[in-house]
Amino acid sequence: MKSYVFAGPSNKTDLLLNFSKILSVSGYRVILVDGTVDGRYRYCIEEGHSTPAVTEYEGFDVATGYRQFNEVEQALLEMNEDVLYDFMILDIELAEFLNTDQWLSATARVWATDYSRKTLECGKAWIKELCSQLSADRLPPFYRLYLDAVDTHIESYIWAYYEDSPIDFQGSPVSFRLDELDTAVRLENEHHRRRSFRHYSRHYKKSLAELMEMVAGFEPAETRRAIQMRERKRA
């Protein structure tokens, strides 16, 4: 099983639901693990899951309400010992959600941020907390992801903001531009608790393809095929 950790105090919910859905329609077994502070995925899937649960949602599983990954593993063991996933996607805002081995054994780690000063400041504090938890001087390499990116003169400054932080980055950043159409689709999906995809912008879909290629190692032809399969689905 390949595990992808998306870390940082920024809202990655819509993106990772779409990421998981595309993997699932491509024939893979996927579980998305909610390690956010407020358990926000429960607001995007079916109602009635305020307690910890592993819920099937549009062809993949979502684990919500847990405070540590070991609790998720135990829940899956109790549900079905034969459950095998091809991909595990983890949205981590709680630094203590994973232990040292789980952080280091991840297939890939992605640091997600937007441009706001608050997110950047909270991110630096988060990195320091994680280093302390792992008893490490520096963190292992992370890919970089911009959320709600806009055209601004401070873009080159964003990653320099982390220069005095014990985190190493690799590769070129993937950017998801702030777009009114994408925001509208995201809100509609959230309220209807479904995954409509067709009306996302071309830039959103292009960035999603870039993310799949960077993090999951998909070839461009494989990514195009996965996106096309997703577009043909009604939901």
C-alpha positions as CSV (number, residue, x, y, z in Angstrom):
1,M,0.0,0.0,0.0
2,K,1.2,3.5,-0.9
3,S,0.6,6.2,1.7
4,Y,0.6,9.9,0.9
5,V,0.7,12.4,3.8
6,F,-0.7,15.9,3.1
7,A,0.4,18.1,6.0
8,G,-0.1,21.6,7.2
9,P,-2.8,23.9,8.8
10,S,-4.6,24.6,5.6
11,N,-7.9,23.4,4.2
12,K,-7.2,20.5,1.8
13,T,-10.6,18.8,2.1
14,D,-12.1,19.4,-1.3
15,L,-8.8,18.6,-3.1
16,L,-8.2,15.3,-1.3
17,L,-11.7,14.1,-1.8
18,N,-11.3,14.7,-5.5
19,F,-7.8,13.1,-5.5
20,S,-9.2,10.0,-3.7
21,K,-12.2,9.8,-6.1
22,I,-10.0,9.9,-9.2
23,L,-7.9,7.1,-7.8
24,S,-11.0,5.0,-7.0
25,V,-12.6,5.4,-10.4
26,S,-9.3,4.2,-11.9
27,G,-9.8,0.9,-10.2
28,Y,-7.8,1.4,-7.0
29,R,-8.9,0.7,-3.4
30,V,-8.5,3.9,-1.5
31,I,-8.9,5.2,2.1
32,L,-8.8,8.8,3.0
33,V,-7.9,9.5,6.6
34,D,-9.1,12.7,8.4
35,G,-6.4,13.9,10.7
36,T,-7.7,17.5,10.8
37,V,-8.2,19.4,14.1
38,D,-11.9,19.8,13.8
39,G,-12.7,16.6,11.9
40,R,-14.0,18.6,8.9
41,Y,-14.5,15.6,6.5
42,R,-17.7,14.6,8.4
43,Y,-19.3,17.8,7.0
44,C,-18.6,16.7,3.4
45,I,-19.8,13.1,3.5
46,E,-23.1,11.6,4.8
47,E,-24.6,12.9,8.0
48,G,-24.6,11.1,11.3
49,H,-20.9,10.4,11.8
50,S,-19.9,12.7,14.7
51,T,-18.3,9.6,16.4
52,P,-15.2,7.9,15.0
53,A,-16.1,5.8,11.9
54,V,-14.8,4.4,8.6
55,T,-17.5,5.3,6.0
56,E,-17.8,4.3,2.4
57,Y,-18.2,7.4,0.3
58,E,-18.5,7.4,-3.5
59,G,-16.4,4.3,-4.0
60,F,-13.7,4.9,-1.4
61,D,-13.5,4.8,2.4
62,V,-13.2,7.9,4.7
63,A,-11.9,7.5,8.3
64,T,-13.2,10.4,10.4
65,G,-13.2,11.3,14.1
66,Y,-10.0,9.6,15.2
67,R,-7.2,11.4,17.1
68,Q,-4.4,9.0,16.2
69,F,-3.6,6.8,13.2
70,N,-3.3,3.7,15.5
71,E,-7.0,4.1,16.2
72,V,-7.8,3.9,12.5
73,E,-5.7,0.7,12.1
74,Q,-7.6,-0.8,15.1
75,A,-10.9,0.1,13.6
76,L,-10.1,-1.4,10.2
77,L,-8.9,-4.6,12.0
78,E,-12.1,-4.9,13.8
79,M,-14.2,-4.3,10.7
80,N,-12.4,-6.7,8.4
81,E,-9.0,-8.1,8.7
82,D,-8.8,-8.7,5.0
83,V,-9.2,-5.1,4.0
84,L,-6.3,-4.2,1.7
85,Y,-5.9,-0.7,0.2
86,D,-3.8,0.3,-2.8
87,F,-3.6,4.0,-1.6
88,M,-4.0,5.7,1.7
89,I,-4.4,9.5,1.6
90,L,-3.9,11.3,4.9
91,D,-4.9,14.9,5.7
92,I,-2.8,15.7,8.7
93,E,-3.3,18.9,10.8
94,L,-2.7,17.1,14.2
95,A,1.1,16.7,14.4
96,E,0.7,13.9,16.9
97,F,-1.7,11.9,14.6
98,L,1.3,9.9,13.2
99,N,4.2,8.5,15.1
100,T,7.8,8.7,13.9
101,D,7.8,5.5,11.9
102,Q,4.5,6.4,10.2
103,W,5.9,9.8,9.1
104,L,9.1,8.3,7.8
105,S,7.6,5.3,6.0
106,A,5.1,7.4,4.0
107,T,5.5,7.0,0.2
108,A,5.4,10.8,-0.1
109,R,4.8,13.8,2.1
110,V,3.3,17.1,0.8
111,W,3.3,20.4,2.6
112,A,0.2,22.5,1.7
113,T,-0.1,26.2,2.3
114,D,-2.0,29.2,1.1
115,Y,-0.6,32.7,0.9
116,S,-2.1,34.2,4.1
117,R,0.2,35.4,6.8
118,K,-1.7,33.4,9.5
119,T,-1.3,30.1,7.6
120,L,2.4,30.7,7.2
121,E,2.9,31.6,10.8
122,C,0.9,28.6,12.0
123,G,2.8,26.5,9.6
124,K,6.1,27.4,11.0
125,A,4.9,26.7,14.5
126,W,3.5,23.4,13.3
127,I,6.9,22.4,11.8
128,K,8.6,23.2,15.0
129,E,6.1,21.1,17.0
130,L,6.5,18.2,14.6
131,C,10.3,18.3,14.9
132,S,10.0,18.2,18.7
133,Q,7.6,15.3,18.5
134,L,9.9,13.3,16.2
135,S,13.0,14.3,18.2
136,A,14.6,15.4,14.9
137,D,16.7,18.3,13.9
138,R,15.1,18.4,10.4
139,L,12.1,16.9,8.7
140,P,12.3,14.5,5.8
141,P,11.7,15.9,2.3
142,F,8.2,17.3,1.4
143,Y,6.7,18.2,-2.0
144,R,5.1,21.6,-2.1
145,L,1.5,22.6,-2.8
146,Y,-0.1,26.0,-3.1
147,L,-3.8,26.3,-2.3
148,D,-6.0,29.2,-3.3
149,A,-3.0,30.7,-5.2
150,V,-3.4,34.1,-6.8
151,D,-1.2,36.3,-9.0
152,T,0.9,38.4,-6.6
153,H,4.4,39.7,-6.1
154,I,4.8,37.8,-2.9
155,E,4.7,34.3,-4.6
156,S,8.4,33.8,-4.7
157,Y,8.6,34.9,-1.0
158,I,6.3,32.2,0.2
159,W,8.7,29.3,0.3
160,A,11.6,31.6,1.4
161,Y,9.4,32.1,4.5
162,Y,10.4,28.6,5.6
163,E,14.1,29.1,5.1
164,D,14.8,29.3,8.8
165,S,12.5,26.3,9.5
166,P,13.8,22.7,9.8
167,I,11.9,21.4,6.7
168,D,13.3,20.4,3.3
169,F,11.4,20.7,0.1
170,Q,11.8,18.8,-3.2
171,G,10.5,19.4,-6.7
172,S,8.6,22.4,-8.1
173,P,5.4,23.5,-6.4
174,V,1.9,22.6,-7.7
175,S,-0.5,25.5,-7.6
176,F,-4.3,25.5,-7.4
177,R,-5.5,29.0,-8.4
178,L,-8.3,30.7,-6.6
179,D,-11.2,30.6,-9.0
180,E,-14.8,31.6,-8.4
181,L,-16.1,28.7,-10.5
182,D,-14.1,26.1,-8.5
183,T,-15.2,27.7,-5.3
184,A,-18.9,27.4,-6.4
185,V,-18.5,23.7,-7.3
186,R,-16.7,23.1,-3.9
187,L,-19.5,24.6,-1.9
188,E,-22.2,22.8,-3.9
189,N,-20.4,19.5,-3.4
190,E,-20.0,20.2,0.3
191,H,-23.7,21.0,0.8
192,H,-25.0,18.1,-1.4
193,R,-22.4,15.7,0.0
194,R,-21.4,14.4,-3.4
195,R,-18.5,14.7,-5.8
196,S,-19.5,16.6,-8.9
197,F,-16.4,17.1,-11.0
198,R,-17.3,18.1,-14.6
199,H,-17.7,21.9,-13.8
200,Y,-14.3,22.4,-12.2
201,S,-12.1,24.8,-14.2
202,R,-9.5,23.5,-16.7
203,H,-6.8,24.9,-14.5
204,Y,-8.0,23.0,-11.5
205,K,-8.0,19.7,-13.5
206,K,-4.6,20.5,-14.9
207,S,-3.2,21.1,-11.4
208,L,-4.8,18.0,-10.1
209,A,-3.1,16.0,-12.9
210,E,0.2,17.6,-12.0
211,L,-0.3,16.6,-8.4
212,M,-1.0,13.0,-9.3
213,E,2.1,12.9,-11.4
214,M,4.3,14.5,-8.8
215,V,3.0,12.6,-5.7
216,A,1.7,9.3,-7.0
217,G,4.1,8.9,-9.9
218,F,1.5,8.6,-12.6
219,E,2.6,8.9,-16.2
220,P,0.9,11.8,-18.1
221,A,-1.0,9.4,-20.3
222,E,-2.3,7.5,-17.2
223,T,-3.3,10.8,-15.6
224,R,-5.2,12.0,-18.6
225,R,-7.0,8.7,-18.7
226,A,-7.9,8.9,-15.0
227,I,-9.2,12.5,-15.4
228,Q,-11.3,11.5,-18.4
229,M,-12.8,8.5,-16.6
230,R,-13.7,10.8,-13.7
231,E,-15.3,13.4,-16.1
232,R,-17.5,10.7,-17.5
233,K,-18.9,9.8,-14.1
234,R,-22.2,11.5,-13.3
235,A,-21.3,12.3,-9.7
